[in-house]
Amino acid sequence: MGYKKVWFVTGASKGLGLSLVNQLLKAGQYVAATSRNINELTSAVNSNSEKFLPITVDLSSEQSVEQAINATITQFGRIDVIINNAGYGIGGSIEELTEKETRNNFDVNVFGTLNVIRKAIPHLRAQKSGHIINISSIAGINGATGWAIYSATKAAVIAFSEVLAEDVKAFGIKVTVVAPGAFRTNFLTPESLILPENPIGDYEEVREAHARYIKMDGAQVGDPEKAAAAMISLVSMPNPPIHLLLGNDALTRATGKLAALTTEIQTWKAITISTDLDG
Ligand SMILES: NC(=O)c1ccc[n+]([C@@H]2O[C@H](COP(=O)([O-])OP(=O)(O)OC[C@H]3O[C@@H](n4cnc5c(N)ncnc54)[C@H](OP(=O)(O)O)[C@@H]3O)[C@@H](O)[C@H]2O)c1
């Protein structure tokens, strides 16, 4: 990578975030990285470089996010790339998950991402450049049994990223939303994944679906180092995509969803167009 940029990566103590930070530092980039736990972050990254700024952030607090963005500007003078990576999976049917469990997931996956975007954009807009990369999931395109709330959070990330890309284009700011399939990170481990505190016995298929996913832990086909490299490569492209799928499984699930959606739209077209005043 030629020109050195300032990167702001959330959720960096493990998984994709950690791979991103390590690769960026190795490439001589300036990196502000956030975590809930700065000790875990600094011991995971293990770098004394002046180009590395570890920051403790509570992503659900707009004030905490603002302080982190300001600390980055103070240290490095600017911000070029935002990678909204922090997030966690939550399994459970809608009925099983409490309002608190549900809101917590939205607070991190959706509102945390929005807080970062809201506080970073004024700087990107002033400098008339920047790239915002939001990590969604294939679950946001084609959700699976037992993951309704996680899918909803990731669908929200896709929806607002698409419109954000339009809204900030005039300021020279690029937006990409990344939808990974299954990657071998901590995502499916008990320390990352949340399951309902009050499961309901009737949801046998949901339990079976969760068991299948949890069994996949450590055997996911996706390589987080390759995912990080692919995301980093977007930033030097003159015309990066708005949507990027990562992984063969993501490709299969996305194309399957598009085909099913197209078929359903065509099947019910008569009722769809019958509701116009002149229909
Ligand atoms: N791995 C996959 O199969 C997969 C597939 C599709 C999408 N994704 C998405 O990729 C992103 C990275 O996940 P990963 O696979 O790297 O999983 P991971 O190894 O569990 O890492 C997740 C990161 O997100 C942060 N995080 C988790 N829960 C959080 C919370 N309650 N509040 C704030 N931050 C929290 C953590 O940051 P700190 O502990 O440093 O605070 C952690 O570093 C997530 O947005 C995830 O939804 C992953």
The ligand as an SDF file (V2000), in Angstrom:
LIG
                    3D

 48 52  0  0  0  0  0  0  0  0999 V2000
  -17.1500  -14.4570   11.7990 N   0  0  0  0  0  0  0  0  0  0  0  0
  -18.2420  -14.5750   11.0930 C   0  0  0  0  0  0  0  0  0  0  0  0
  -18.6290  -15.6770   10.7000 O   0  0  0  0  0  0  0  0  0  0  0  0
  -19.0230  -13.3450   10.7020 C   0  0  0  0  0  0  0  0  0  0  0  0
  -19.9440  -13.4630    9.6600 C   0  0  0  0  0  0  0  0  0  0  0  0
  -20.6610  -12.3440    9.2690 C   0  0  0  0  0  0  0  0  0  0  0  0
  -20.4600  -11.1470    9.9060 C   0  0  0  0  0  0  0  0  0  0  0  0
  -19.5570  -11.0630   10.9340 N   0  0  0  0  0  0  0  0  0  0  0  0
  -19.3820   -9.7580   11.5750 C   0  0  0  0  0  0  0  0  0  0  0  0
  -18.0140   -9.4360   11.5930 O   0  0  0  0  0  0  0  0  0  0  0  0
  -17.7640   -8.5380   12.6710 C   0  0  0  0  0  0  0  0  0  0  0  0
  -16.5630   -9.0180   13.4500 C   0  0  0  0  0  0  0  0  0  0  0  0
  -16.8910  -10.2380   14.0930 O   0  0  0  0  0  0  0  0  0  0  0  0
  -15.8210  -11.4190   14.2780 P   0  0  0  0  0  0  0  0  0  0  0  0
  -16.2420  -12.5180   13.3870 O   0  0  0  0  0  0  0  0  0  0  0  0
  -14.4650  -10.9100   14.1810 O   0  0  0  0  0  0  0  0  0  0  0  0
  -16.1940  -11.8990   15.7620 O   0  0  0  0  0  0  0  0  0  0  0  0
  -15.3330  -11.8130   17.1210 P   0  0  0  0  0  0  0  0  0  0  0  0
  -14.0510  -12.5530   16.9420 O   0  0  0  0  0  0  0  0  0  0  0  0
  -16.2720  -12.2590   18.1760 O   0  0  0  0  0  0  0  0  0  0  0  0
  -14.9900  -10.2730   17.2820 O   0  0  0  0  0  0  0  0  0  0  0  0
  -16.0360   -9.3490   17.4250 C   0  0  0  0  0  0  0  0  0  0  0  0
  -15.5160   -7.9890   17.8090 C   0  0  0  0  0  0  0  0  0  0  0  0
  -16.6570   -7.1680   18.0250 O   0  0  0  0  0  0  0  0  0  0  0  0
  -16.6070   -6.5560   19.2930 C   0  0  0  0  0  0  0  0  0  0  0  0
  -17.7960   -6.8110   20.1060 N   0  0  0  0  0  0  0  0  0  0  0  0
  -18.4000   -7.9830   20.3620 C   0  0  0  0  0  0  0  0  0  0  0  0
  -19.4230   -7.8130   21.2020 N   0  0  0  0  0  0  0  0  0  0  0  0
  -19.4490   -6.4880   21.5030 C   0  0  0  0  0  0  0  0  0  0  0  0
  -20.2560   -5.6830   22.3380 C   0  0  0  0  0  0  0  0  0  0  0  0
  -21.2430   -6.2120   23.0680 N   0  0  0  0  0  0  0  0  0  0  0  0
  -19.9900   -4.3560   22.4110 N   0  0  0  0  0  0  0  0  0  0  0  0
  -18.9880   -3.8290   21.6920 C   0  0  0  0  0  0  0  0  0  0  0  0
  -18.1710   -4.5420   20.8910 N   0  0  0  0  0  0  0  0  0  0  0  0
  -18.4080   -5.8480   20.8040 C   0  0  0  0  0  0  0  0  0  0  0  0
  -15.4320   -7.1380   20.0570 C   0  0  0  0  0  0  0  0  0  0  0  0
  -14.6540   -6.0190   20.4200 O   0  0  0  0  0  0  0  0  0  0  0  0
  -13.8890   -5.8560   21.8030 P   0  0  0  0  0  0  0  0  0  0  0  0
  -14.0110   -7.1770   22.5370 O   0  0  0  0  0  0  0  0  0  0  0  0
  -12.5150   -5.5430   21.3700 O   0  0  0  0  0  0  0  0  0  0  0  0
  -14.5940   -4.7530   22.4810 O   0  0  0  0  0  0  0  0  0  0  0  0
  -14.7150   -8.0520   19.0810 C   0  0  0  0  0  0  0  0  0  0  0  0
  -13.3880   -7.6520   18.8670 O   0  0  0  0  0  0  0  0  0  0  0  0
  -19.0560   -8.4670   13.4860 C   0  0  0  0  0  0  0  0  0  0  0  0
  -19.7580   -7.2910   13.1570 O   0  0  0  0  0  0  0  0  0  0  0  0
  -19.8200   -9.6920   13.0240 C   0  0  0  0  0  0  0  0  0  0  0  0
  -21.2050   -9.5310   13.1740 O   0  0  0  0  0  0  0  0  0  0  0  0
  -18.8370  -12.1300   11.3420 C   0  0  0  0  0  0  0  0  0  0  0  0
  1  2  1  0
  2  3  2  0
  2  4  1  0
  4  5  1  0
  4 48  2  0
  5  6  2  0
  6  7  1  0
  7  8  2  0
  8  9  1  0
  8 48  1  0
  9 10  1  0
  9 46  1  0
 10 11  1  0
 11 12  1  0
 11 44  1  0
 12 13  1  0
 13 14  1  0
 14 15  2  0
 14 16  1  0
 14 17  1  0
 17 18  1  0
 18 19  2  0
 18 20  1  0
 18 21  1  0
 21 22  1  0
 22 23  1  0
 23 24  1  0
 23 42  1  0
 24 25  1  0
 25 26  1  0
 25 36  1  0
 26 27  1  0
 26 35  1  0
 27 28  2  0
 28 29  1  0
 29 30  1  0
 29 35  2  0
 30 31  1  0
 30 32  2  0
 32 33  1  0
 33 34  2  0
 34 35  1  0
 36 37  1  0
 36 42  1  0
 37 38  1  0
 38 39  2  0
 38 40  1  0
 38 41  1  0
 42 43  1  0
 44 45  1  0
 44 46  1  0
 46 47  1  0
M  CHG  2   8   1  16  -1
M  END
$$$$
